[in-house]
Amino acid sequence: MLLQRLDLSWNIPLLWSAIDQQEDPLPDLEEQAFPVGWLLWRQDLVPSWRRLDVDEVWAIDRAQEGMRFSEICEGLLEWVDELNAPLRAAGFIKTWVSHGLIAELIPG
């Protein structure tokens, strides 16, 4: 599994999608006010990509660094309340598993 996370300042994914769908006219190339996080991976040799919310950018970066689930939940308090942080983190993990992004879980 090859996984890459990017921060893009330009609307390249929108343009790429329009080219892929053979849209005419193509959208203009525009710089965004803030970089947007994107996740790129291959699942069964099929390239996939999707936009990430800022809290998921933070969470996936921390998970790749080996941070524990409880620490990720605590860090998510910057974006969600105490009751919803574990649900948000669990939702991320569910999505990552469904996309085949998690190879193994290491018990803490």
N, CA, C and O of each residue as an XYZ file, in Angstrom:
432
protein
N       0.852     -1.176      0.000
C       0.000      0.000      0.000
C       0.889      1.227      0.000
O       1.771      1.364      0.848
N       0.666      2.082     -0.912
C       1.365      3.349     -0.967
C       0.383      4.424     -0.541
O      -0.698      4.560     -1.114
N       0.769      5.180      0.463
C      -0.087      6.226      1.014
C       0.701      7.526      1.019
O       1.849      7.563      1.462
N       0.088      8.580      0.532
C       0.737      9.892      0.515
C      -0.277     10.925      0.965
O      -1.436     10.893      0.551
N       0.166     11.843      1.818
C      -0.671     12.950      2.224
C      -0.051     14.237      1.724
O       1.141     14.471      1.922
N      -0.839     15.066      1.083
C      -0.357     16.318      0.506
C      -1.173     17.493      1.003
O      -2.350     17.349      1.333
N      -0.547     18.649      1.054
C      -1.244     19.916      1.270
C      -1.125     20.691     -0.034
O      -0.021     20.997     -0.484
N      -2.256     21.002     -0.634
C      -2.257     21.693     -1.922
C      -2.864     23.087     -1.782
O      -3.923     23.258     -1.177
N      -2.189     24.066     -2.343
C      -2.668     25.446     -2.313
C      -3.493     25.795     -3.548
O      -4.162     26.827     -3.581
N      -3.445     24.945     -4.548
C      -4.166     25.197     -5.791
C      -5.265     24.156     -5.957
O      -5.189     23.090     -5.347
N      -6.271     24.430     -6.754
C      -7.414     23.534     -6.951
C      -7.123     22.428     -7.972
O      -7.965     22.119     -8.815
N      -5.950     21.847     -7.891
C      -5.511     20.810     -8.826
C      -6.465     19.608     -8.846
O      -6.812     19.141     -9.930
N      -6.907     19.081     -7.674
C      -7.816     17.924     -7.740
C      -9.109     18.205     -8.511
O      -9.593     17.337     -9.237
N      -9.664     19.393     -8.362
C     -10.862     19.763     -9.107
C     -10.568     19.775    -10.608
O     -11.359     19.274    -11.407
N      -9.439     20.343    -10.977
C      -9.038     20.394    -12.377
C      -8.785     18.980    -12.912
O      -9.215     18.641    -14.015
N      -8.086     18.160    -12.123
C      -7.784     16.785    -12.530
C      -9.083     16.006    -12.771
O      -9.211     15.291    -13.765
N     -10.029     16.151    -11.863
C     -11.309     15.463    -11.998
C     -12.043     15.921    -13.256
O     -12.622     15.101    -13.968
N     -12.023     17.205    -13.530
C     -12.679     17.746    -14.728
C     -12.030     17.202    -15.994
O     -12.728     16.878    -16.955
N     -10.711     17.100    -16.008
C     -10.001     16.538    -17.161
C     -10.391     15.070    -17.335
O     -10.678     14.619    -18.444
N     -10.398     14.328    -16.213
C     -10.740     12.909    -16.236
C     -12.159     12.688    -16.748
O     -12.417     11.720    -17.464
N     -13.083     13.583    -16.385
C     -14.485     13.475    -16.813
C     -14.731     14.141    -18.177
O     -15.862     14.184    -18.659
N     -13.660     14.656    -18.786
C     -13.705     15.317    -20.092
C     -14.706     16.467    -20.114
O     -15.455     16.651    -21.073
N     -14.696     17.238    -19.019
C     -15.588     18.395    -18.936
C     -15.087     19.503    -19.854
O     -13.886     19.661    -20.077
N     -16.033     20.256    -20.372
C     -15.687     21.387    -21.217
C     -16.664     22.508    -20.912
O     -17.866     22.306    -21.084
N     -16.235     23.642    -20.482
C     -14.846     24.054    -20.297
C     -14.283     23.550    -18.964
O     -15.026     23.195    -18.049
N     -12.978     23.530    -18.886
C     -12.300     23.153    -17.650
C     -12.365     24.316    -16.656
O     -12.384     25.478    -17.061
N     -12.399     24.007    -15.363
C     -12.383     25.108    -14.381
C     -11.042     25.842    -14.430
O     -10.021     25.277    -14.822
N     -11.070     27.095    -14.028
C      -9.842     27.882    -13.972
C      -8.950     27.371    -12.849
O      -9.437     26.886    -11.828
N      -7.670     27.479    -13.042
C      -6.706     27.150    -12.000
C      -6.693     28.307    -11.005
O      -6.444     29.454    -11.374
N      -6.967     27.988     -9.723
C      -7.065     29.037     -8.706
C      -6.271     28.661     -7.464
O      -6.253     27.507     -7.036
N      -5.615     29.671     -6.898
C      -4.938     29.466     -5.623
C      -5.958     29.683     -4.512
O      -6.738     30.635     -4.543
N      -5.939     28.783     -3.532
C      -6.875     28.872     -2.417
C      -6.257     29.693     -1.291
O      -5.035     29.827     -1.211
N      -7.092     30.235     -0.435
C      -6.611     31.072      0.664
C      -5.721     30.280      1.630
O      -4.750     30.816      2.163
N      -6.058     29.002      1.854
C      -5.290     28.146      2.755
C      -5.057     26.806      2.077
O      -5.911     26.346      1.319
N      -3.915     26.170      2.334
C      -3.690     24.839      1.760
C      -4.740     23.846      2.256
O      -5.218     23.947      3.386
N      -5.089     22.899      1.408
C      -6.074     21.868      1.724
C      -5.354     20.525      1.768
O      -4.534     20.217      0.904
N      -5.673     19.731      2.790
C      -5.073     18.411      2.930
C      -5.755     17.391      2.030
O      -6.981     17.351      1.933
N      -4.941     16.566      1.370
C      -5.430     15.511      0.489
C      -4.723     14.210      0.837
O      -3.565     14.202      1.255
N      -5.441     13.122      0.657
C      -4.899     11.789      0.879
C      -4.928     11.051     -0.449
O      -5.956     11.012     -1.125
N      -3.790     10.463     -0.821
C      -3.692      9.700     -2.061
C      -3.213      8.301     -1.712
O      -2.299      8.139     -0.904
N      -3.827      7.286     -2.320
C      -3.429      5.904     -2.065
C      -3.880      5.034     -3.229
O      -4.641      5.459     -4.099
N      -3.383      3.799     -3.213
C      -3.825      2.802     -4.182
C      -4.480      1.663     -3.426
O      -3.936      1.163     -2.442
N      -5.652      1.257     -3.890
C      -6.346      0.113     -3.316
C      -6.630     -0.849     -4.464
O      -7.349     -0.511     -5.404
N      -6.063     -2.045     -4.382
C      -6.191     -3.030     -5.469
C      -5.731     -2.434     -6.799
O      -6.384     -2.607     -7.827
N      -4.608     -1.735     -6.765
C      -3.981     -1.104     -7.936
C      -4.791      0.039     -8.538
O      -4.448      0.542     -9.607
N      -5.853      0.451     -7.868
C      -6.668      1.567     -8.347
C      -6.304      2.811     -7.549
O      -6.470      2.829     -6.330
N      -5.804      3.868     -8.227
C      -5.478      5.094     -7.505
C      -6.734      5.777     -6.976
O      -7.745      5.874     -7.672
N      -6.655      6.247     -5.735
C      -7.769      6.942     -5.098
C      -7.246      8.189     -4.404
O      -6.071      8.271     -4.048
N      -8.124      9.146     -4.220
C      -7.755     10.363     -3.500
C      -9.015     11.009     -2.964
O     -10.108     10.862     -3.511
N      -8.818     11.735     -1.865
C      -9.939     12.478     -1.287
C      -9.419     13.621     -0.430
O      -8.307     13.593      0.097
N     -10.269     14.616     -0.319
C      -9.969     15.792      0.506
C     -10.148     15.420      1.972
O     -11.014     14.617      2.318
N      -9.320     16.012      2.829
C      -9.385     15.767      4.263
C      -9.775     17.042      5.004
O      -9.354     18.140      4.640
N     -10.580     16.882      6.042
C     -10.823     17.991      6.958
C      -9.561     18.220      7.778
O      -8.740     17.313      7.917
N      -9.401     19.407      8.316
C      -8.174     19.771      9.023
C      -7.918     18.861     10.228
O      -6.764     18.551     10.523
N      -8.976     18.428     10.931
C      -8.755     17.544     12.075
C      -8.312     16.148     11.640
O      -7.552     15.490     12.350
N      -8.781     15.696     10.479
C      -8.320     14.394      9.981
C      -6.880     14.480      9.483
O      -6.116     13.526      9.630
N      -6.504     15.616      8.896
C      -5.097     15.825      8.519
C      -4.219     15.643      9.751
O      -3.231     14.909      9.726
N      -4.597     16.322     10.825
C      -3.822     16.233     12.059
C      -3.791     14.793     12.567
O      -2.731     14.285     12.932
N      -4.959     14.129     12.593
C      -5.057     12.770     13.142
C      -4.254     11.762     12.326
O      -3.564     10.917     12.896
N      -4.336     11.842     11.015
C      -3.619     10.851     10.201
C      -2.110     11.078     10.289
O      -1.336     10.121     10.271
N      -1.692     12.329     10.385
C      -0.258     12.604     10.568
C       0.224     12.031     11.900
O       1.299     11.436     11.965
N      -0.562     12.207     12.956
C      -0.176     11.675     14.276
C      -0.199     10.142     14.278
O       0.680      9.512     14.867
N      -1.186      9.546     13.632
C      -1.259      8.082     13.564
C      -0.041      7.519     12.840
O       0.506      6.497     13.252
N       0.387      8.179     11.762
C       1.572      7.722     11.027
C       2.833      7.860     11.874
O       3.803      7.131     11.667
N       2.826      8.784     12.818
C       3.960      8.958     13.734
C       3.930      7.939     14.872
O       4.881      7.846     15.648
N       2.828      7.167     14.975
C       2.720      6.155     16.016
C       2.021      6.612     17.283
O       2.099      5.939     18.311
N       1.338      7.748     17.224
C       0.633      8.241     18.408
C      -0.492      7.285     18.789
O      -1.141      6.706     17.918
N      -0.719      7.121     20.083
C      -1.775      6.249     20.604
C      -3.152      6.848     20.352
O      -3.306      8.061     20.208
N      -4.154      5.964     20.301
C      -5.540      6.376     20.075
C      -5.981      7.411     21.114
O      -6.608      8.412     20.768
N      -5.653      7.169     22.378
C      -6.066      8.094     23.439
C      -5.434      9.474     23.248
O      -6.060     10.492     23.543
N      -4.212      9.507     22.760
C      -3.536     10.789     22.520
C      -4.149     11.516     21.326
O      -4.261     12.742     21.322
N      -4.546     10.741     20.313
C      -5.220     11.349     19.165
C      -6.557     11.942     19.602
O      -6.912     13.051     19.203
N      -7.299     11.192     20.427
C      -8.577     11.709     20.952
C      -8.357     13.017     21.701
O      -9.107     13.977     21.524
N      -7.329     13.048     22.535
C      -7.028     14.257     23.301
C      -6.687     15.421     22.375
O      -7.126     16.547     22.610
N      -5.915     15.162     21.334
C      -5.550     16.217     20.388
C      -6.736     16.738     19.599
O      -6.766     17.907     19.214
N      -7.716     15.872     19.357
C      -8.903     16.287     18.601
C      -9.776     17.270     19.373
O     -10.699     17.856     18.807
N      -9.493     17.453     20.658
C     -10.253     18.420     21.458
C     -10.106     19.844     20.933
O     -10.887     20.726     21.289
N      -9.115     20.062     20.099
C      -8.961     21.379     19.478
C     -10.120     21.668     18.517
O     -10.435     22.829     18.256
N     -10.757     20.605     17.988
C     -11.821     20.775     16.996
C     -13.193     20.318     17.470
O     -14.208     20.854     17.023
N     -13.242     19.330     18.372
C     -14.526     18.803     18.841
C     -14.522     18.722     20.357
O     -13.468     18.799     20.988
N     -15.720     18.564     20.947
C     -15.805     18.508     22.398
C     -15.375     17.140     22.935
O     -15.139     16.198     22.179
N     -15.283     17.066     24.240
C     -14.762     15.885     24.925
C     -15.588     14.621     24.651
O     -15.037     13.522     24.573
N     -16.882     14.776     24.509
C     -17.738     13.618     24.248
C     -17.600     13.107     22.818
O     -17.759     11.912     22.570
N     -17.310     13.992     21.886
C     -17.268     13.607     20.478
C     -15.876     13.255     19.956
O     -15.760     12.682     18.873
N     -14.831     13.578     20.690
C     -13.468     13.290     20.222
C     -13.247     11.799     19.960
O     -12.737     11.450     18.895
N     -13.612     10.898     20.893
C     -13.409      9.467     20.603
C     -14.244      8.980     19.415
O     -13.797      8.126     18.649
N     -15.457      9.523     19.263
C     -16.301      9.140     18.126
C     -15.687      9.615     16.810
O     -15.708      8.901     15.807
N     -15.147     10.815     16.830
C     -14.513     11.352     15.622
C     -13.287     10.511     15.257
O     -13.102     10.156     14.093
N     -12.450     10.192     16.255
C     -11.255      9.378     16.013
C     -11.642      7.988     15.517
O     -11.027      7.469     14.585
N     -12.652      7.383     16.132
C     -13.108      6.054     15.699
C     -13.656      6.105     14.272
O     -13.472      5.164     13.501
N     -14.322      7.191     13.926
C     -14.815      7.367     12.553
C     -13.673      7.428     11.549
O     -13.758      6.866     10.457
N     -12.600      8.122     11.935
C     -11.422      8.166     11.060
C     -10.878      6.765     10.846
O     -10.602      6.362      9.716
N     -10.724      6.021     11.941
C     -10.165      4.670     11.845
C     -11.058      3.785     10.981
O     -10.556      3.014     10.163
N     -12.361      3.886     11.151
C     -13.288      3.100     10.329
C     -13.085      3.416      8.845
O     -13.035      2.509      8.015
N     -12.970      4.691      8.520
C     -12.742      5.098      7.130
C     -11.406      4.582      6.622
O     -11.322      4.069      5.506
N     -10.358      4.716      7.434
C      -9.035      4.265      7.014
C      -9.008      2.756      6.779
O      -8.378      2.284      5.833
N      -9.689      2.001      7.637
C      -9.761      0.549      7.461
C     -10.529      0.217      6.185
O     -10.099     -0.642      5.415
N     -11.657      0.884      5.950
C     -12.467      0.588      4.762
C     -11.712      0.898      3.474
O     -11.965      0.274      2.444
N     -10.792      1.851      3.521
C      -9.979      2.183      2.349
C      -8.708      1.334      2.276
O      -7.914      1.479      1.347
N      -8.521      0.457      3.247
C      -7.330     -0.400      3.247
C      -6.057      0.321      3.633
O      -4.965     -0.109      3.261
N      -6.181      1.424      4.384
C      -5.014      2.230      4.729
C      -4.293      1.738      5.979
O      -3.133      2.086      6.203
N      -4.967      0.933      6.792
C      -4.354      0.442      8.036
C      -3.924     -1.000      7.807
O      -4.737     -1.862      7.474
N      -2.632     -1.245      7.990
C      -2.090     -2.585      7.787
C      -2.186     -3.418      9.068
O      -2.445     -4.620      9.007
N      -1.980     -2.787     10.224
C      -2.060     -3.511     11.481
C      -2.269     -2.535     12.624
O      -1.915     -1.359     12.531
N      -2.844     -3.038     13.692
C      -2.989     -2.272     14.919
C      -2.050     -2.876     15.942
O      -2.009     -4.093     16.123
N      -1.301     -2.023     16.605
C      -0.349     -2.490     17.628
C      -0.930     -2.156     18.986
O      -1.122     -0.983     19.306
N      -1.218     -3.190     19.806
C      -1.778     -2.915     21.127
C      -0.826     -2.085     21.979
O       0.388     -2.287     21.954
N      -1.392     -1.153     22.730
C      -0.583     -0.273     23.551
C      -0.388     -0.861     24.892
O       0.275     -0.261     25.739
